[in-house]
C-alpha cells in the first residue's frame, strides 16, 4: 500500500516556500511517465527518506541502473550526478488567512490567492507527483496557474502521502493553504519530484547572483518574486532586459511601497498587519488595472515598473493599482472617489521616493492658464478655492463627458488635492496628529456602514478628520468644497446620487466647535512646494515691485526676492480672480509664473498664517 510505503511527517525545509538552490539545466526537461506501480516497486534502500530527497550513501551507479521504473531511475541518476535540486523541490507550506476573510476584516479587495509558490513549472498533460506530509485535518491543494500568454488554471486536492495526476494546463504550481485556523495550523511538508524547476526569488534570502541564474535558466515565461509584503509574477524576458542583475533592489522597492500604503492604512499602528501578501502580476492584453486577483501590469510597462532605477519615477502607477486593492470600502471609497482615495497612497509614495516630481504639483499640463508645471494643482485652487465649485464636480484637465447619458467625469487629480493637503499639513509639516491618516483609516475599517449613503460617508470622513486631529477643520472643508450642499448623480464605475444638505453642513460645524481651529487658516493653500513654510512658520520676505518680470498676461516672480510664499493671489480690485501655487512653471521652484488677466490690479503673497503682502500693483482705496 502507498500509505505504508511513505511514512508520515517526512520532509524538508523552506522559506515562505523556498530557500532555493540552483536551476536545473535543460536535460531535466524529458520526464518519464509516473505510475503508482512504479512507485510501489521503489526500493526503500535507494533514498534517505520516502520523499525522494537524496540518495543513501551506499547507492552507486550499478544500483541505480537496476531500478526498473524510469521516473525513479531518472531522479536517482540526477542525484548521483549532483543535478537534482532538492532544495528547490521541497518546501514547508504555510497556513494563511482565507483571502475573503481578510478582505472582509480589512474592508479591502482581495490579497494574494497564490501564497506558497512552489517554483515548479508543469507542462500541459504532464504527470505530476506531489508527496505531502500529514496536514492534520487541514485542506491543501496544488494550483497550477499559467500567468504566461494564453492563461489557464487548474486545482488538485492533496492528501497525505503520494498524489499523482495529469496537469490540465501548463503553468507554475502553488500550494493553496488557506484556513480559518491559520494562527494555529502547522506547516505542512511537501515534495515535488516532477516538473521543471523555475525557482522562487525570495527577498532577504536570495542574492542578485541567484537572480541572474534564475533568469538565465527559467523554462517558462514568468517567475515568482516574493517579498515580505508582496508577491510578484513578472515576465522573464523583460526582466532579463530591464532588471538583469537587481532582483534584491526590485523586491525591496515593492516591499517599501506596499509597506507605506499599509502604514497609511493604520495596519502597523493598530497591529492589523496581515501575514498575507499583496499580489501583482503581468498581463499581456489591456491596460494596467486592479481586480479581484490583485494589481495587473501590462507586459509593455515592465521597462518602468520592473526597473529599480526607474521605479522612483513611476511609483505613482504602482502605488495606484495596489492602492485600489487597499481602498477601504465603503467608508473611504464613496461615489466619485473610486479613482481618488487610492491616490492618497500614490501621492505619499511619490513624495517619499521622488518629491521633486509630483503628479499634482510638478506635472506640466493645462490647468486653465495654459500648459504649465503645476497646472493640476492650480486647477484645484482656481475652480475649488477661488470659484467655490463643489469638491466632487470641480473642473480640471481630465474632466470629460461620461457618454451614454452618464454624468460628467470630473478630474480625479483635482479631487485628490485637498486629501493630499491634509497629509502634507499633519504628517509632513507636523501640524498636529502625524497619524492623521492611520487613525482615519482605522475608523473607516471599524465603522458600521450598513445602510449609509454616499453623502453620509463623506460627512463621516470629515467628522472623523476633526476627531483624529482634535481640530475644527470645517473652515478647510467648506473652502475646498467638501462641506457644501449637493444633490446630484455623480460618476464612478457605478453611478450614484450624492446628497448633503445645508442642515448636514450646519450639524457638522456645530459638532466641530468643541475643537480648536488649526494653526494655519490657509491649509487649503499648502503644497509640496510650500510645506517647509508651514512646518517652520516662515514669514514672507520680499520687496514690493521687485523681482518681477512682465510677460504678456503673466508675471514671473523670482524667489531670490520673494521667499516663503505659499500662494500668490491675483485680484481685480477687491475680487480674487486667480490663485497660483508657489513654484508654478518652475522646474526647480526658483520662480513662480503668475497669471495676471486683463483688468487685474494687484498680486498678493500669502504666508502660511494667512497674512497678505503686496507684491505688485495697488490695493484699492479703503
C-alpha positions as CSV (number, residue, x, y, z in Angstrom):
1,X,0.0,0.0,0.0
2,X,1.2,3.5,-0.8
3,X,0.3,4.6,2.7
4,X,2.7,2.0,4.0
5,X,5.4,3.0,1.5
6,X,5.6,6.6,2.7
7,X,5.9,7.3,6.4
8,X,4.0,10.2,8.0
9,X,5.6,13.6,8.6
10,X,8.7,13.2,6.5
11,X,10.4,16.2,4.9
12,X,12.2,19.2,4.3
13,X,12.7,22.9,4.6
14,X,11.7,26.1,3.1
15,X,11.1,29.7,3.4
16,X,7.6,31.0,2.8
17,X,8.1,28.3,0.3
18,X,11.7,28.1,-0.7
19,X,15.3,28.7,0.3
20,X,16.0,27.6,-3.2
21,X,19.0,26.0,-4.9
22,X,20.2,26.4,-8.5
23,X,18.0,25.9,-11.5
24,X,18.4,22.6,-13.4
25,X,19.7,22.6,-16.9
26,X,17.7,21.5,-19.9
27,X,18.4,17.8,-19.5
28,X,15.7,17.8,-16.8
29,X,13.0,18.5,-19.3
30,X,12.3,15.0,-20.6
31,X,10.2,13.4,-17.8
32,X,9.3,9.7,-18.0
33,X,5.7,8.8,-17.0
34,X,4.8,8.5,-13.3
35,X,2.9,5.4,-12.3
36,X,1.7,4.1,-9.0
37,X,3.0,0.7,-10.0
38,X,6.5,2.1,-10.5
39,X,6.4,3.9,-7.1
40,X,5.2,0.7,-5.4
41,X,8.3,-1.1,-6.8
42,X,10.6,1.5,-5.3
43,X,13.3,0.0,-3.2
44,X,13.4,2.0,0.1
45,X,17.1,1.4,0.3
46,X,17.7,3.9,-2.6
47,X,16.7,7.2,-0.9
48,X,17.4,8.6,2.5
49,X,13.7,9.1,3.1
50,X,10.4,8.4,1.5
51,X,10.2,11.8,-0.2
52,X,13.0,11.1,-2.7
53,X,15.2,14.0,-1.4
54,X,18.6,12.4,-1.5
55,X,20.4,9.0,-2.2
56,X,21.6,6.8,0.6
57,X,25.4,6.9,0.8
58,X,25.8,3.3,-0.3
59,X,23.8,3.7,-3.5
60,X,26.1,3.6,-6.6
61,X,25.5,3.7,-10.3
62,X,25.2,-0.1,-10.6
63,X,22.4,0.0,-8.0
64,X,20.7,2.9,-9.8
65,X,20.8,1.0,-13.1
66,X,18.8,-1.8,-11.6
67,X,15.9,0.5,-10.7
68,X,13.1,-0.7,-13.1
69,X,10.8,2.4,-13.0
70,X,12.2,5.0,-15.5
71,X,10.9,8.0,-13.5
72,X,12.5,6.8,-10.2
73,X,15.7,5.8,-12.0
74,X,16.0,9.3,-13.6
75,X,15.6,11.0,-10.3
76,X,18.3,8.7,-8.7
77,X,20.6,9.3,-11.6
78,X,20.2,13.1,-11.3
79,X,21.1,12.9,-7.6
80,X,24.2,10.8,-8.4
81,X,25.2,13.4,-11.0
82,X,24.5,16.2,-8.5
83,X,21.9,17.7,-10.8
84,X,18.9,17.2,-8.6
85,X,17.8,20.5,-6.9
86,X,16.4,19.0,-3.7
87,X,16.2,22.5,-2.0
88,X,14.0,23.9,-4.8
89,X,11.8,20.8,-4.8
90,X,11.0,20.7,-1.1
91,X,9.1,23.2,1.0
92,X,7.1,23.8,4.1
93,X,3.6,25.0,3.1
94,X,2.5,27.7,5.5
95,X,-1.1,28.5,6.5
96,X,-2.7,31.8,5.6
97,X,-5.9,33.6,6.5
98,X,-8.6,32.9,3.9
99,X,-8.4,35.7,1.3
100,X,-12.1,36.6,1.5
101,X,-12.0,36.7,5.3
102,X,-9.0,39.0,5.2
103,X,-10.8,41.3,2.7
104,X,-13.8,41.4,5.0
105,X,-11.7,42.1,8.0
106,X,-9.7,45.0,6.4
107,X,-12.6,46.1,4.2
108,X,-10.4,46.0,1.2
109,X,-10.2,44.0,-2.1
110,X,-8.5,40.6,-2.0
111,X,-4.9,40.0,-1.3
112,X,-2.8,37.2,-2.9
113,X,-4.5,33.9,-3.7
114,X,-1.1,32.5,-4.7
115,X,0.8,32.1,-1.4
116,X,3.3,29.2,-1.1
117,X,4.7,29.4,-4.6
118,X,6.5,26.1,-5.5
119,X,8.7,27.5,-8.2
120,X,7.9,24.3,-10.2
121,X,6.7,24.6,-13.8
122,X,4.4,21.9,-15.3
123,X,3.6,21.3,-18.9
124,X,0.0,20.5,-20.0
125,X,-0.6,16.8,-19.9
126,X,2.5,16.2,-17.8
127,X,2.4,13.6,-14.9
128,X,2.6,15.5,-11.6
129,X,3.9,13.9,-8.4
130,X,3.3,15.6,-5.1
131,X,4.3,14.0,-1.8
132,X,2.7,15.6,1.2
133,X,3.1,15.1,5.0
134,X,0.2,14.9,7.4
135,X,-2.0,18.1,7.1
136,X,-3.7,17.5,10.4
137,X,-7.2,17.8,9.1
138,X,-6.4,20.9,7.1
139,X,-7.2,21.0,3.3
140,X,-4.5,21.8,0.9
141,X,-4.5,21.8,-2.9
142,X,-2.0,22.3,-5.7
143,X,-3.0,25.0,-8.1
144,X,-1.4,25.2,-11.5
145,X,-1.7,28.7,-12.8
146,X,-0.5,29.9,-16.2
147,X,0.4,33.6,-15.9
148,X,2.0,33.4,-19.4
149,X,0.3,34.1,-22.6
150,X,-2.9,32.1,-23.0
151,X,-3.7,31.7,-19.4
152,X,-5.2,28.6,-17.7
153,X,-5.8,27.4,-14.2
154,X,-6.5,24.0,-12.6
155,X,-6.6,22.8,-9.0
156,X,-5.9,19.4,-7.4
157,X,-6.8,18.5,-3.8
158,X,-3.9,16.9,-1.9
159,X,-3.9,14.1,0.6
160,X,-1.2,12.9,2.9
161,X,1.3,10.7,1.1
162,X,1.5,10.3,-2.7
163,X,-0.6,12.4,-5.1
164,X,-0.4,11.7,-8.8
165,X,-2.4,13.4,-11.6
166,X,-2.0,14.9,-15.1
167,X,-1.7,18.6,-15.4
168,X,-4.7,20.0,-17.3
169,X,-2.8,23.1,-18.3
170,X,0.7,24.4,-18.2
171,X,1.8,26.8,-15.5
172,X,3.6,27.3,-12.2
173,X,2.5,25.5,-9.1
174,X,1.2,27.0,-5.8
175,X,0.2,25.1,-2.6
176,X,-3.1,26.6,-1.6
177,X,-3.3,26.5,2.2
178,X,-5.9,29.0,3.4
179,X,-7.6,28.1,6.7
180,X,-9.7,29.9,9.4
181,X,-7.3,28.2,11.8
182,X,-4.3,30.0,10.2
183,X,-3.0,31.3,13.5
184,X,-2.6,27.7,15.0
185,X,-2.3,25.4,12.0
186,X,1.1,23.9,11.4
187,X,3.3,24.0,8.4
188,X,2.9,21.0,6.1
189,X,5.8,19.3,4.4
190,X,5.6,19.0,0.6
191,X,7.9,17.5,-2.0
192,X,7.5,17.8,-5.8
193,X,9.9,15.5,-7.7
194,X,8.2,16.1,-11.0
195,X,8.1,19.2,-13.2
196,X,10.9,21.6,-14.0
197,X,12.5,24.0,-11.5
198,X,11.8,27.6,-12.3
199,X,12.7,28.9,-8.9
200,X,11.3,31.5,-6.4
201,X,13.3,34.6,-5.8
202,X,12.9,35.5,-2.1
203,X,13.8,39.0,-0.9
204,X,16.1,39.0,2.1
205,X,17.2,35.4,1.3
206,X,18.4,35.3,-2.2
207,X,21.1,37.4,-3.7
208,X,21.5,39.1,-7.1
209,X,23.7,36.2,-8.2
210,X,20.8,33.8,-7.6
211,X,18.5,36.2,-9.5
212,X,20.8,36.1,-12.6
213,X,20.9,32.3,-12.6
214,X,17.1,32.1,-12.3
215,X,16.5,34.4,-15.2
216,X,19.1,32.7,-17.3
217,X,17.7,29.2,-16.7
218,X,14.0,29.8,-16.5
219,X,12.0,27.2,-18.5
220,X,8.9,29.4,-18.8
221,X,7.6,33.0,-19.4
222,X,7.3,34.3,-15.8
223,X,9.0,34.0,-12.4
224,X,7.8,34.3,-8.8
225,X,9.3,37.1,-6.8
226,X,8.4,37.1,-3.1
227,X,9.0,39.8,-0.5
228,X,7.7,40.3,3.0
229,X,4.7,42.3,1.9
230,X,4.1,41.5,-1.8
231,X,4.4,38.6,-4.3
232,X,5.0,39.5,-7.9
233,X,4.8,37.3,-11.0
234,X,6.7,39.1,-13.8
235,X,7.9,38.1,-17.3
236,X,11.4,36.6,-17.6
237,X,12.3,38.0,-21.0
238,X,11.5,41.6,-19.9
239,X,13.3,41.2,-16.6
240,X,16.4,40.0,-18.5
241,X,16.4,43.3,-20.3
242,X,15.3,45.9,-17.7
243,X,16.4,44.2,-14.5
244,X,19.1,41.7,-15.3
245,X,21.0,41.9,-12.0
246,X,19.0,43.8,-9.4
247,X,16.4,41.4,-8.1
248,X,17.2,42.4,-4.5
249,X,16.6,46.0,-5.2
250,X,13.4,45.3,-7.2
251,X,11.5,43.4,-4.5
252,X,12.9,45.7,-1.7
253,X,11.3,48.7,-3.5
254,X,8.0,46.9,-3.9
255,X,8.0,45.9,-0.2
256,X,8.7,49.5,0.7
257,X,5.8,50.8,-1.5
258,X,3.3,48.3,0.0
259,X,4.7,49.0,3.5
260,X,4.0,52.7,3.0
261,X,0.4,52.0,1.9
262,X,-0.2,49.7,4.9
263,X,1.3,52.3,7.2
264,X,-1.1,55.0,6.0
265,X,-3.9,52.5,6.4
266,X,-3.0,52.1,10.1
267,X,-2.2,48.4,9.8
268,X,1.1,48.8,11.6
269,X,-0.1,51.2,14.3
270,X,-3.1,49.1,15.2
271,X,-1.4,45.8,14.8
272,X,-3.6,44.6,12.0
273,X,-0.8,43.8,9.5
274,X,-1.7,40.5,7.8
275,X,0.8,37.7,7.1
276,X,-0.8,37.5,3.7
277,X,0.9,39.4,0.9
278,X,-0.5,41.6,-1.8
279,X,-0.2,40.3,-5.3
280,X,0.9,41.8,-8.6
281,X,1.3,40.1,-12.0
282,X,2.0,40.7,-15.6
283,X,-0.9,40.8,-18.1
284,X,-0.5,40.5,-21.9
285,X,-3.5,42.5,-23.1
286,X,-5.3,45.6,-22.0
287,X,-4.1,48.2,-19.6
288,X,-2.8,48.1,-16.0
289,X,-5.6,47.8,-13.5
290,X,-6.6,46.1,-10.3
291,X,-9.2,43.4,-9.9
292,X,-10.1,40.5,-7.6
293,X,-6.7,38.9,-8.3
294,X,-4.6,41.9,-7.4
295,X,-2.7,44.5,-9.3
296,X,-2.1,43.9,-13.0
297,X,0.7,45.5,-15.1
298,X,0.9,45.1,-18.9
299,X,3.9,43.5,-20.3
300,X,4.8,46.8,-22.1
301,X,5.1,48.6,-18.8
302,X,7.8,46.4,-17.4
303,X,10.5,48.9,-18.6
304,X,9.1,51.2,-15.9
305,X,7.5,49.0,-13.2
306,X,10.2,46.3,-13.2
307,X,13.3,48.5,-13.4
308,X,14.5,49.5,-9.9
309,X,16.3,52.5,-11.4
310,X,13.1,53.9,-12.9
311,X,10.6,52.9,-10.2
312,X,11.1,56.1,-8.1
313,X,9.8,57.9,-11.2
314,X,7.0,55.5,-12.0
315,X,6.0,54.6,-8.4
316,X,2.7,56.5,-8.7
317,X,1.2,53.9,-11.1
318,X,2.4,51.0,-9.0
319,X,1.0,52.5,-5.8
320,X,-2.2,53.5,-7.6
321,X,-3.0,49.9,-8.7
322,X,-2.1,48.3,-5.3
323,X,-3.9,51.3,-3.8
324,X,-7.1,50.1,-5.5
325,X,-6.8,46.8,-3.6
326,X,-6.2,48.7,-0.4
327,X,-9.1,51.1,-0.7
328,X,-11.2,50.7,2.5
329,X,-14.7,50.3,1.3
330,X,-17.2,51.9,1.5
331,X,-16.0,54.3,4.3
332,X,-13.1,55.5,2.2
333,X,-14.5,54.8,-1.2
334,X,-17.8,56.5,-1.8
335,X,-19.2,57.6,-5.1
336,X,-16.9,59.6,-7.4
337,X,-13.8,58.6,-5.3
338,X,-13.0,55.3,-6.9
339,X,-10.0,56.8,-8.7
340,X,-9.3,59.3,-5.9
341,X,-8.8,57.8,-2.4
342,X,-6.4,55.2,-3.7
343,X,-4.2,58.1,-4.8
344,X,-3.7,59.2,-1.2
345,X,-1.3,56.2,-1.2
346,X,0.2,57.2,-4.6
347,X,0.8,60.8,-3.6
348,X,2.6,59.8,-0.4
349,X,4.7,57.1,-2.1
350,X,5.6,59.6,-4.8
351,X,6.6,62.1,-2.2
352,X,8.8,59.6,-0.3
353,X,10.5,58.3,-3.4
354,X,10.6,61.3,-5.7
355,X,9.5,64.5,-4.0
356,X,10.7,66.8,-6.8
357,X,8.5,65.2,-9.4
358,X,4.9,65.1,-8.0
359,X,1.9,64.4,-10.2
360,X,-0.2,67.2,-8.6
361,X,2.4,69.9,-8.1
362,X,5.0,69.3,-10.9
363,X,3.3,67.9,-13.9
364,X,3.2,70.2,-17.0
365,X,-0.5,70.4,-18.0
366,X,-3.1,72.9,-18.9
367,X,-5.0,73.7,-15.7
368,X,-6.8,76.6,-17.1
369,X,-3.9,79.0,-17.7
370,X,-2.1,77.2,-20.5
371,X,0.4,74.3,-20.3
372,X,2.4,75.0,-17.1
373,X,4.2,73.0,-14.4
374,X,1.7,72.7,-11.6
375,X,-1.4,73.0,-13.8
376,X,-3.3,70.3,-12.0
377,X,-2.8,71.9,-8.6
378,X,-3.8,75.3,-10.0
379,X,-6.9,73.8,-11.5
380,X,-7.9,72.8,-7.9
381,X,-7.0,76.3,-6.5
382,X,-9.0,78.2,-9.1
383,X,-12.0,76.0,-9.6
384,X,-12.3,74.9,-6.0
385,X,-10.9,77.7,-3.8
386,X,-11.5,80.7,-6.0
387,X,-14.7,79.8,-7.8
388,X,-16.1,77.8,-5.0
389,X,-17.1,74.7,-7.0
390,X,-18.3,71.7,-5.1
391,X,-15.4,69.3,-4.4
392,X,-16.5,66.3,-6.4
393,X,-17.5,68.4,-9.5
394,X,-14.6,70.8,-9.8
395,X,-13.3,71.3,-13.3
396,X,-9.8,70.2,-14.3
397,X,-7.7,68.9,-17.2
398,X,-9.2,65.4,-17.1
399,X,-12.8,66.5,-17.0
400,X,-14.7,64.8,-19.8
401,X,-18.1,63.6,-20.9
402,X,-19.3,60.3,-19.3
403,X,-21.2,59.4,-22.5
404,X,-24.4,57.4,-22.9
405,X,-26.3,59.8,-20.7
406,X,-24.0,59.2,-17.8
407,X,-22.9,62.1,-15.6
408,X,-19.8,64.2,-16.4
409,X,-16.5,62.5,-15.4
410,X,-14.6,65.1,-13.3
411,X,-10.9,65.4,-12.7
412,X,-9.7,62.7,-10.3
413,X,-6.4,64.6,-9.6
414,X,-8.3,67.8,-8.7
415,X,-10.4,65.8,-6.3
416,X,-7.3,64.4,-4.7
417,X,-5.7,67.8,-3.9
418,X,-7.5,68.5,-0.5
419,X,-7.0,64.9,0.7
420,X,-3.3,65.3,-0.1
421,X,-3.1,68.6,1.6
422,X,-4.3,67.1,4.9
423,X,-1.4,64.6,4.7
424,X,1.0,67.4,4.0
425,X,-0.2,69.5,6.8
426,X,-0.4,66.9,9.6
427,X,2.3,64.4,8.6
428,X,4.9,66.3,6.6
429,X,4.6,69.8,8.1
430,X,3.9,68.2,11.6
431,X,1.0,70.5,12.4
432,X,-0.9,68.1,14.7
433,X,-1.5,64.4,14.6
434,X,1.2,62.8,12.5
435,X,-1.0,59.6,12.4
436,X,-3.9,61.5,10.9
437,X,-4.5,59.0,8.1
438,X,-3.7,55.9,10.0
439,X,-6.3,57.0,12.5
440,X,-8.8,57.9,9.8
441,X,-8.4,54.6,8.0
442,X,-8.7,52.6,11.3
443,X,-12.0,54.4,11.9
444,X,-13.1,53.6,8.4
445,X,-12.2,49.9,8.8
446,X,-14.2,49.7,12.0
447,X,-17.1,51.8,11.0
448,X,-20.6,50.3,10.8
449,X,-21.5,51.4,7.3
450,X,-24.7,49.3,7.0
451,X,-27.3,51.4,5.2
452,X,-25.2,54.5,4.9
453,X,-25.5,56.5,1.7
454,X,-22.6,58.2,-0.1
455,X,-23.3,61.7,1.4
456,X,-23.3,60.2,4.9
457,X,-19.9,58.6,4.2
458,X,-18.4,61.9,3.1
459,X,-19.8,63.6,6.2
460,X,-18.4,60.8,8.3
461,X,-14.9,61.3,6.8
462,X,-15.0,65.0,7.7
463,X,-16.2,64.2,11.2
464,X,-13.5,61.6,11.7
465,X,-10.9,64.1,10.4
466,X,-11.9,66.6,13.2
467,X,-11.9,63.8,15.8
468,X,-8.5,62.3,15.0
469,X,-6.8,65.7,14.6
470,X,-8.7,67.2,17.5
471,X,-9.0,70.4,15.4
472,X,-12.0,72.1,13.9
473,X,-11.4,71.6,10.2
474,X,-14.7,72.8,9.0
475,X,-13.3,76.0,7.5
476,X,-10.9,73.9,5.4
477,X,-13.7,71.6,4.3
478,X,-16.0,74.4,3.4
479,X,-13.3,76.3,1.5
480,X,-12.3,73.2,-0.5
481,X,-15.9,72.4,-1.4
482,X,-16.3,69.2,0.6
483,X,-18.7,70.7,3.2
484,X,-21.2,72.2,0.8
485,X,-24.8,71.1,-0.1
486,X,-25.0,68.9,-3.1
487,X,-27.8,66.7,-4.6
488,X,-26.9,65.2,-7.9
489,X,-25.9,62.0,-9.7
490,X,-22.1,61.5,-9.8
491,X,-19.8,59.5,-12.0
492,X,-17.8,56.4,-10.9
493,X,-17.6,52.8,-12.1
494,X,-21.2,52.7,-10.9
495,X,-23.0,56.0,-10.6
496,X,-24.9,57.0,-7.5
497,X,-26.5,60.1,-6.1
498,X,-24.5,62.3,-3.7
499,X,-26.7,64.2,-1.2
500,X,-25.5,66.5,1.5
501,X,-28.0,69.1,2.8
502,X,-27.5,72.5,4.3
503,X,-28.6,71.0,7.6
504,X,-26.0,68.4,7.4
505,X,-23.3,71.1,7.0
506,X,-24.6,73.1,10.0
507,X,-24.7,70.0,12.1
508,X,-21.0,69.2,11.4
509,X,-20.0,72.8,12.0
510,X,-21.7,72.6,15.4
511,X,-20.1,69.3,16.2
512,X,-16.6,70.5,15.5
513,X,-16.9,73.6,17.6
514,X,-15.6,71.7,20.6
515,X,-12.1,71.6,18.9
516,X,-9.7,74.4,18.4
517,X,-9.1,75.9,15.0
518,X,-5.9,74.9,13.1
519,X,-2.8,76.9,13.5
520,X,-3.0,77.9,9.8
521,X,-6.2,79.3,8.4
522,X,-5.0,78.6,4.9
523,X,-4.4,74.8,4.9
524,X,-6.1,74.9,1.5
525,X,-3.0,76.6,0.0
526,X,-0.4,74.1,1.2
527,X,1.6,72.1,-1.4
528,X,4.9,70.2,-1.6
529,X,6.5,73.5,-2.8
530,X,5.4,75.4,0.4
531,X,5.3,72.7,3.1
532,X,8.5,74.0,4.7
533,X,7.0,77.4,5.2
534,X,4.1,75.8,7.2
535,X,6.4,73.5,9.0
536,X,8.8,76.2,10.2
537,X,6.3,79.1,10.3
538,X,8.4,81.1,7.9
539,X,7.3,84.7,7.3
540,X,7.0,86.0,3.8
541,X,10.0,88.1,2.7
542,X,10.1,90.3,-0.4
543,X,10.3,93.8,-1.7
544,X,7.4,95.5,-3.3
545,X,7.5,95.5,-7.1
546,X,11.0,93.9,-7.1
547,X,12.0,90.6,-8.8
548,X,9.1,90.7,-11.2
549,X,9.2,90.2,-15.0
550,X,6.2,91.2,-17.1
551,X,5.4,88.7,-19.9
552,X,2.0,89.4,-21.5
553,X,-0.7,88.3,-19.2
554,X,1.8,86.7,-16.9
555,X,4.1,87.9,-14.2
556,X,7.2,85.9,-13.4
557,X,8.2,86.4,-9.8
558,X,11.7,85.5,-8.7
559,X,12.2,83.6,-5.4
560,X,15.5,85.3,-5.0
561,X,13.4,88.3,-4.0
562,X,10.2,86.7,-2.8
563,X,10.6,83.9,-0.2
564,X,8.4,81.7,1.9
565,X,5.3,82.4,-0.1
566,X,2.7,79.6,-0.1
567,X,0.4,81.1,-2.8
568,X,0.3,84.2,-5.0
569,X,-3.2,85.7,-5.3
570,X,-4.3,87.9,-8.2
571,X,-7.0,90.5,-7.6
572,X,-9.2,92.7,-9.6
573,X,-9.9,95.5,-7.1
574,X,-11.4,93.5,-4.2
575,X,-12.2,90.4,-6.2
576,X,-9.9,87.4,-6.0
577,X,-9.6,86.2,-9.6
578,X,-6.7,83.8,-9.5
579,X,-4.7,81.8,-7.0
580,X,-1.3,80.5,-8.2
581,X,0.7,77.8,-6.4
582,X,4.2,78.9,-5.5
583,X,6.7,77.4,-7.9
584,X,4.2,77.3,-10.8
585,X,6.0,76.7,-14.1
586,X,9.4,76.4,-12.5
587,X,11.4,73.1,-12.6
588,X,13.4,74.0,-9.5
589,X,10.9,76.2,-7.6
590,X,13.1,79.2,-8.2
591,X,10.3,81.3,-9.5
592,X,6.5,81.5,-9.9
593,X,4.6,82.3,-13.1
594,X,1.5,84.2,-12.0
595,X,-1.4,84.6,-14.4
596,X,-2.5,88.2,-14.5
597,X,-5.7,88.5,-16.6
598,X,-6.7,91.8,-18.2
599,X,-8.2,94.1,-15.7
600,X,-6.2,92.7,-12.8
601,X,-5.0,95.3,-10.3
602,X,-2.5,93.6,-7.9
603,X,-0.8,90.4,-6.7
604,X,-0.6,89.5,-3.0
605,X,1.8,87.0,-1.5
606,X,0.1,84.7,1.1
607,X,2.1,83.3,4.1
608,X,1.4,80.1,6.0
609,X,-0.6,82.0,8.6
610,X,-2.9,83.8,6.0
611,X,-1.1,87.2,6.1
612,X,-1.0,89.0,2.7
613,X,1.9,91.1,1.5
614,X,1.5,93.3,-1.6
615,X,3.8,92.2,-4.4
616,X,2.7,94.1,-7.5
617,X,0.1,96.7,-8.4
618,X,-2.0,98.7,-6.0
619,X,-4.6,97.9,-3.4
620,X,-8.0,99.7,-3.7
621,X,-8.5,102.7,-1.6
622,X,-10.5,102.0,1.6
